[in-house]
């Protein structure tokens, strides 16, 4: 698998507590936008990121953002 599946054409707005998280890069996880191990055998790996203070973020759903794991609006260009 070279291209991830588009899980959602938009962001996943979510309030996160401080801590480390694993963002799904393959688009196959049932627990979007977080990794649940569904990437096994795809050649894609989840991306770790850290939140240092409680905040609401928009995590990328199309898996093509240049600001991964955060949404940058790239989903608007997907057909």
PASEBA-1860 file (N, C-alpha, C; in nm, 3 decimals):
! residues 79
1> XXXXXXXX> 0.086/-0.118/0.000/0.000/0.000/0.000/0.090/0.123/0.000 ~ 0.078/0.206/-0.103/0.162/0.326/-0.108/0.085/0.451/-0.070 ~ -0.043/0.454/-0.102/-0.126/0.570/-0.067/-0.224/0.532/0.042 ~ -0.238/0.618/0.142/-0.334/0.589/0.248/-0.478/0.605/0.198 ~ -0.569/0.539/0.267/-0.711/0.551/0.240/-0.759/0.683/0.299 ~ -0.844/0.754/0.227/-0.904/0.877/0.280/-1.012/0.834/0.380 ~ -0.986/0.854/0.507/-1.083/0.815/0.610/-1.197/0.916/0.618 ~ -1.166/1.043/0.593/-1.265/1.150/0.601/-1.213/1.269/0.523
9> XXXXXXXX> -1.298/1.333/0.446/-1.259/1.454/0.373/-1.284/1.574/0.464 ~ -1.199/1.585/0.563/-1.209/1.692/0.661/-1.128/1.657/0.784 ~ -1.131/1.749/0.878/-1.056/1.730/1.003/-1.140/1.656/1.106 ~ -1.072/1.595/1.199/-1.134/1.539/1.318/-1.106/1.638/1.431 ~ -1.201/1.726/1.463/-1.177/1.816/1.575/-1.190/1.739/1.705 ~ -1.090/1.749/1.789/-1.090/1.670/1.912/-1.013/1.743/2.022 ~ -1.068/1.740/2.142/-0.999/1.799/2.257/-0.908/1.693/2.318 ~ -0.782/1.725/2.331/-0.684/1.631/2.382/-0.620/1.682/2.510
17> XXXXXXXX> -0.598/1.590/2.601/-0.524/1.617/2.724/-0.375/1.605/2.693 ~ -0.289/1.661/2.776/-0.145/1.644/2.754/-0.108/1.496/2.750 ~ -0.020/1.461/2.657/0.024/1.323/2.646/0.073/1.291/2.507 ~ 0.111/1.164/2.487/0.157/1.117/2.357/0.043/1.042/2.289 ~ 0.028/1.065/2.160/-0.078/1.003/2.080/-0.018/0.944/1.953 ~ -0.090/0.849/1.894/-0.048/0.785/1.770/-0.157/0.808/1.666 ~ -0.125/0.890/1.566/-0.218/0.926/1.459/-0.211/0.821/1.349 ~ -0.326/0.776/1.304/-0.335/0.677/1.196/-0.292/0.741/1.064
25> XXXXXXXX> -0.195/0.681/0.997/-0.149/0.732/0.867/-0.204/0.652/0.750 ~ -0.258/0.533/0.777/-0.304/0.446/0.668/-0.450/0.470/0.629 ~ -0.529/0.524/0.722/-0.671/0.548/0.696/-0.760/0.427/0.720 ~ -0.703/0.316/0.766/-0.780/0.193/0.785/-0.833/0.174/0.927 ~ -0.780/0.247/1.023/-0.819/0.228/1.163/-0.967/0.254/1.185 ~ -1.028/0.170/1.266/-1.169/0.189/1.303/-1.182/0.295/1.412 ~ -1.070/0.330/1.474/-1.068/0.428/1.583/-1.015/0.563/1.535 ~ -1.047/0.601/1.412/-0.999/0.727/1.355/-1.022/0.842/1.452
33> XXXXXXXX> -0.926/0.932/1.460/-0.805/0.947/1.380/-0.683/0.878/1.440 ~ -0.707/0.791/1.539/-0.596/0.727/1.609/-0.571/0.586/1.558 ~ -0.448/0.542/1.570/-0.406/0.410/1.525/-0.467/0.300/1.612 ~ -0.511/0.192/1.548/-0.558/0.074/1.620/-0.486/-0.053/1.572 ~ -0.378/-0.034/1.496/-0.300/-0.147/1.448/-0.341/-0.199/1.311 ~ -0.442/-0.137/1.249/-0.491/-0.182/1.118/-0.390/-0.166/1.006 ~ -0.282/-0.092/1.030/-0.180/-0.068/0.928/-0.091/-0.189/0.904 ~ -0.099/-0.291/0.988/-0.011/-0.407/0.975/-0.014/-0.462/0.832
41> XXXXXXXX> 0.104/-0.474/0.772/0.117/-0.525/0.637/0.100/-0.422/0.526 ~ 0.073/-0.296/0.562/0.051/-0.193/0.459/0.179/-0.122/0.418 ~ 0.283/-0.132/0.502/0.405/-0.056/0.477/0.397/0.083/0.536 ~ 0.285/0.119/0.594/0.268/0.250/0.658/0.272/0.231/0.809 ~ 0.321/0.332/0.879/0.332/0.327/1.024/0.261/0.448/1.084 ~ 0.207/0.435/1.205/0.142/0.549/1.269/0.244/0.656/1.304 ~ 0.196/0.777/1.320/0.283/0.890/1.353/0.257/0.933/1.497 ~ 0.362/0.933/1.578/0.351/0.979/1.716/0.352/1.131/1.720
49> XXXXXXXX> 0.274/1.187/1.811/0.280/1.330/1.837/0.248/1.354/1.984 ~ 0.296/1.466/2.035/0.280/1.498/2.177/0.202/1.628/2.193 ~ 0.110/1.626/2.285/0.035/1.746/2.323/0.085/1.786/2.461 ~ 0.123/1.912/2.479/0.180/1.956/2.605/0.081/2.026/2.697 ~ -0.031/2.071/2.641/-0.135/2.132/2.723/-0.271/2.098/2.663 ~ -0.373/2.092/2.746/-0.507/2.058/2.699/-0.547/2.158/2.590 ~ -0.590/2.103/2.476/-0.628/2.189/2.364/-0.715/2.113/2.264 ~ -0.788/2.188/2.184/-0.865/2.130/2.076/-0.783/2.142/1.949
57> XXXXXXXX> -0.768/2.030/1.879/-0.690/2.027/1.756/-0.776/1.968/1.644 ~ -0.738/1.992/1.521/-0.802/1.932/1.405/-0.705/1.832/1.343 ~ -0.731/1.704/1.364/-0.642/1.602/1.309/-0.686/1.565/1.168 ~ -0.591/1.551/1.079/-0.616/1.524/0.938/-0.692/1.393/0.917 ~ -0.797/1.399/0.837/-0.874/1.279/0.804/-0.841/1.224/0.667 ~ -0.789/1.308/0.577/-0.761/1.263/0.441/-0.623/1.197/0.431 ~ -0.542/1.217/0.533/-0.408/1.157/0.544/-0.307/1.216/0.446 ~ -0.336/1.333/0.391/-0.248/1.393/0.292/-0.198/1.533/0.330
65> XXXXXXXX> -0.226/1.577/0.449/-0.184/1.709/0.496/-0.032/1.724/0.495 ~ 0.015/1.841/0.462/0.158/1.870/0.471/0.196/1.899/0.616 ~ 0.098/1.918/0.702/0.121/1.950/0.844/0.085/1.833/0.935 ~ 0.100/1.710/0.885/0.062/1.589/0.959/0.113/1.593/1.102 ~ 0.032/1.558/1.196/-0.099/1.497/1.188/-0.214/1.596/1.182 ~ -0.182/1.724/1.173/-0.285/1.827/1.177/-0.338/1.861/1.038 ~ -0.465/1.893/1.032/-0.530/1.928/0.905/-0.478/2.063/0.855 ~ -0.450/2.070/0.725/-0.410/2.195/0.662/-0.502/2.233/0.547
73> XXXXXXX> -0.615/2.162/0.534/-0.711/2.192/0.428/-0.689/2.118/0.299 ~ -0.589/2.031/0.293/-0.561/1.956/0.171/-0.682/1.877/0.123 ~ -0.769/1.833/0.215/-0.887/1.755/0.178/-0.976/1.828/0.077 ~ -0.966/1.961/0.072/-1.048/2.039/-0.021/-1.004/2.019/-0.166 ~ -0.886/1.963/-0.187/-0.835/1.943/-0.323/-0.853/1.799/-0.372 ~ -0.908/1.715/-0.287/-0.928/1.575/-0.325/-1.061/1.559/-0.397 ~ -1.059/1.496/-0.513/-1.178/1.480/-0.597/-1.282/1.387/-0.548
END
